[in-house]
Amino acid sequence: MKKALLCAIALVLVTVAGPSGLARQRKTAQAKAAPDAEFKALIDRYYDAWSKLSTDAPAEFYAKDADCVFFDVAPLKYTGGWQEYKAGVQKNFFDTATSAKLTPNDDLRVTRRGNVAWTTLTFHISVKAKSGPGLELECRHTAIWEKRGGKWLIVHEHVSAPLQG
């Protein structure tokens, strides 16, 4: 009796899951294994742009709304939109460096909900300063993207570094 019951349960599971259930499981596993190709390319271009020591290069990735908020390692935040962020990063970071390289790590995660997506990843920054010591730092990056006119733009960003201990 127990053997017959186990066989019946197994038959039901195979029938319900069937080939389509297995295909769905494989598709889900593949989706988790492979990062979102569109955002992978976008993130690579984004980090290349930030490595050019000019805020003109990454400007294309940002919404220009005056009320966008961007959190950075230092200073803590910019609340005056892209124009404030652009001026602050140029003055506090790019104008003090002779070179900078921002390299995304291989941990990009993308979540999409309609015309909004958020990305999370870590990255390495290597900076050669005009004076004083250089900088090697691992950072975290979360960006909220909104698709406007067929283009993904950052409407909020959070960049931070763990406390050194």
N, C-alpha and C positions, 0 to 999 in steps of 0.2 A: 504494500500500500504506500509506504513512504517513497519507494522507488518510483512508483507511478505518479505520485504527487510532484516529486522533483522533476520528472520528465515533463509533466504538464506545465510547470512553472517555466522551465527552460524553453519549451516550445512557445509559450506566450511571449517571453522576452525576445526570442529570436524573431517572432512574427511582428511584434511592435517595433523593435529597433530595426530589424531587417536591413537590407542593403542601404536604404536611404538614411537610416539612423547612423549606420557606420560611416557613410559618406559625410553626413553632417558633423560627426565627431572629428573626422579627419580634416574637414574644412575649418572647423573651429581651432584645431591644433595648429594648422598651417597659419591661420590668421594671427594666432598668438606668437608663433615663432618668427614670422616675417614682419618687420616694422612697416608701417604705412609708407609706401614708396613715394607718394606725393610729398608728405611732410619730411621724409628723410632727405629728399633733394632740397626742399625749402630750408631745412635746418642747416645743411651743409653750406648753402649759399649765404645764409644769415651769418654763420660763424666766419666764413671767409670775408664777408663785408666788415664785420667788427674788427678784423685783424688788419685793416688798412690804415689805422690811425687817423681816420676822418669820420665824423658823424654823417657826412653826406652819403657815404657808401651804404650804411644800414637804414637810412631814412625811408627807403622804398618799402620796408617791411612793417612800418608803423602807421596806425591811424593818426590823423592830425587833429583830432578833437581836443579842444582846450582843457577838457575835464578828465582826460585819461590819467591814471595814476600808475607810476612805475617805481617799484622798490629796487634798490641797488645795494651793493655791498657798502659803499660810502659815497655820498651821504645816504642816509637811511631811505629817503623817498623823494620823489618828484611828483608834485600834485598839479603842475601847470601844463600837462600834456607834453607832446613831443618837443615843442620849442624849448621848454624849460629843461627837459631831459637832455636834448641835443647840446645845449649851451653848457650845462653842468658837466657832462661827460667829456666834452671837448676840453674844457678848462681844467677839470680836476684829474683827468686821466690822460688823454691823448697829448695835451700840450706839455706834459711832464715826462713823456716817454720817447725813446728813440726807435723802439719797435715793440710790437705786441703780437702774440699769437694765441688765439682762442681755439681750442680743439675740442669738439664734442666727443664724449665717450660713447661707447656702444650700448647705451641703455635707454634710448629714446622710447617713450610711451606716448601714444596718441589716442585721445578719446574724442569722438565726434558726436555732435547732436545737432543735426540740421546744418545751419550756416555758422555754427559755433564749434570750435574745437579747442582742446587744451593739450599742451605738450609738456612733458616733464623729462628731464635728463640731467646728467652731470657733465661738467666740462673742466678742462685744464686751461689755466691762463699762465702764460709766460711773458713777462714784461722786462724790457731793458730800460732802466730809467736814465734820464739825462744827467741826473746827479744822485748820488746815494746808491743803496743796494737795489738790485732788481727784485722781481717778485715771481714766485712760483706758487700757484694756489689751485686747489681743487674747489670747485663751486657747484652750486645747485641752480637750476634754471626752470622756472615754470612760466609758460606764456599762455595767455588766453587770446585766441585768434577768432576773428569774425570775417566771414566771406562777404566782401562788398564789391559789387561790379565784377564778379568773377575772379577776384583776387583776395587771397588770405592776408589780413592785416592784424598786427598785434594791437589789442585794445587795453591790455593790462599785462604787466610783466613783473616777475619777482626773481631777483638774482641774490643769492646769499652764499656765505661761506661758513662752514662749521667753525666753532671756536677751537682754537689750537690748544691742546692740553697735554 
